[in-house]
Amino acid sequence: MAAKDYKICCALFKAYIAKESKRDENCMTDDRREIPEGEILMLIDWWLDKNAGENVNRLVFDSFFREGKKVVMRFADADEIFQK
């Protein structure tokens, strides 16, 4: 199987790298691997390092579980965090 056959699929509480079902595009096959939280955070950190020149100081995500809400991650200096 080729890498192009796989995609990131979000389930209720987990995310997977999975192959889509040919019968139903909303389903994934048993040929899948769970993406642990550490790998997701590592990818976010990689993305931030890659785009550091663009002066990114916060990330905003739409919340799928709480419609109309946003998840905001703000970046702070390490000294600011540890003084609290």
CYANA upper distance limits for C-alpha pairs under 8 A (distance plus 0.5 A):
  1 MET  CA      5 ASP  CA      7.41
  2 ALA  CA      6 TYR  CA      8.20
  5 ASP  CA     19 LYS  CA      6.37
  5 ASP  CA     20 GLU  CA      7.98
  6 TYR  CA     17 ILE  CA      6.84
  6 TYR  CA     18 ALA  CA      5.67
  6 TYR  CA     19 LYS  CA      4.98
  6 TYR  CA     20 GLU  CA      7.47
  7 LYS  CA     17 ILE  CA      6.04
  7 LYS  CA     18 ALA  CA      6.15
  7 LYS  CA     19 LYS  CA      6.93
  7 LYS  CA     20 GLU  CA      8.11
  8 ILE  CA     15 ALA  CA      7.44
  8 ILE  CA     16 TYR  CA      6.15
  8 ILE  CA     17 ILE  CA      5.13
  8 ILE  CA     18 ALA  CA      6.83
  9 CYS  CA     15 ALA  CA      6.23
  9 CYS  CA     16 TYR  CA      5.67
  9 CYS  CA     17 ILE  CA      6.69
  9 CYS  CA     18 ALA  CA      6.94
  9 CYS  CA     28 MET  CA      8.28
 10 CYS  CA     14 LYS  CA      6.74
 10 CYS  CA     15 ALA  CA      4.88
 10 CYS  CA     16 TYR  CA      6.82
 11 ALA  CA     15 ALA  CA      6.21
 11 ALA  CA     16 TYR  CA      8.09
 14 LYS  CA     34 GLU  CA      7.51
 14 LYS  CA     35 ILE  CA      7.95
 15 ALA  CA     34 GLU  CA      6.43
 15 ALA  CA     35 ILE  CA      6.05
 15 ALA  CA     36 PRO  CA      8.24
 16 TYR  CA     32 ARG  CA      6.80
 16 TYR  CA     33 ARG  CA      5.88
 16 TYR  CA     34 GLU  CA      4.81
 16 TYR  CA     35 ILE  CA      5.75
 17 ILE  CA     32 ARG  CA      6.10
 17 ILE  CA     33 ARG  CA      5.81
 17 ILE  CA     34 GLU  CA      6.92
 17 ILE  CA     35 ILE  CA      7.26
 18 ALA  CA     28 MET  CA      6.70
 18 ALA  CA     29 THR  CA      7.39
 18 ALA  CA     30 ASP  CA      8.35
 18 ALA  CA     31 ASP  CA      6.58
 18 ALA  CA     32 ARG  CA      4.62
 18 ALA  CA     33 ARG  CA      6.91
 19 LYS  CA     28 MET  CA      6.22
 19 LYS  CA     29 THR  CA      6.27
 19 LYS  CA     31 ASP  CA      6.67
 19 LYS  CA     32 ARG  CA      7.01
 20 GLU  CA     24 ASP  CA      8.28
 20 GLU  CA     25 GLU  CA      6.51
 20 GLU  CA     26 ASN  CA      8.01
 20 GLU  CA     27 CYS  CA      6.67
 20 GLU  CA     28 MET  CA      4.94
 20 GLU  CA     29 THR  CA      6.51
 21 SER  CA     25 GLU  CA      6.24
 21 SER  CA     26 ASN  CA      8.06
 21 SER  CA     27 CYS  CA      6.02
 21 SER  CA     28 MET  CA      5.49
 21 SER  CA     29 THR  CA      5.87
 28 MET  CA     32 ARG  CA      8.26
 35 ILE  CA     39 GLU  CA      6.99
 35 ILE  CA     40 ILE  CA      7.54
 36 PRO  CA     40 ILE  CA      7.18
 37 GLU  CA     41 LEU  CA      6.73
 38 GLY  CA     42 MET  CA      6.54
 39 GLU  CA     43 LEU  CA      6.71
 40 ILE  CA     44 ILE  CA      6.88
 41 LEU  CA     45 ASP  CA      6.66
 42 MET  CA     46 TRP  CA      6.60
 43 LEU  CA     47 TRP  CA      6.59
 44 ILE  CA     48 LEU  CA      6.72
 45 ASP  CA     49 ASP  CA      6.73
 46 TRP  CA     50 LYS  CA      6.64
 47 TRP  CA     51 ASN  CA      6.65
 48 LEU  CA     52 ALA  CA      6.18
 48 LEU  CA     56 VAL  CA      7.96
 51 ASN  CA     55 ASN  CA      8.12
 51 ASN  CA     56 VAL  CA      7.62
 52 ALA  CA     56 VAL  CA      6.72
 57 ASN  CA     74 ARG  CA      6.89
 57 ASN  CA     75 PHE  CA      6.15
 58 ARG  CA     72 VAL  CA      7.43
 58 ARG  CA     73 MET  CA      5.93
 58 ARG  CA     74 ARG  CA      5.03
 58 ARG  CA     75 PHE  CA      6.46
 59 LEU  CA     72 VAL  CA      6.25
 59 LEU  CA     73 MET  CA      5.64
 59 LEU  CA     74 ARG  CA      7.27
 60 VAL  CA     70 LYS  CA      6.99
 60 VAL  CA     71 VAL  CA      6.10
 60 VAL  CA     72 VAL  CA      5.06
 60 VAL  CA     73 MET  CA      6.97
 61 PHE  CA     70 LYS  CA      6.12
 61 PHE  CA     71 VAL  CA      5.53
 61 PHE  CA     72 VAL  CA      7.03
 62 ASP  CA     67 GLU  CA      8.41
 62 ASP  CA     68 GLY  CA      8.21
 62 ASP  CA     69 LYS  CA      6.96
 62 ASP  CA     70 LYS  CA      5.24
 62 ASP  CA     71 VAL  CA      6.75
 63 SER  CA     67 GLU  CA      6.61
 63 SER  CA     68 GLY  CA      7.85
 63 SER  CA     69 LYS  CA      6.19
 63 SER  CA     70 LYS  CA      6.00
 63 SER  CA     71 VAL  CA      6.83
 76 ALA  CA     80 GLU  CA      7.01
 76 ALA  CA     81 ILE  CA      7.42
 77 ASP  CA     81 ILE  CA      7.19
 78 ALA  CA     82 PHE  CA      6.82
 79 ASP  CA     83 GLN  CA      6.63
 80 GLU  CA     84 LYS  CA      7.66
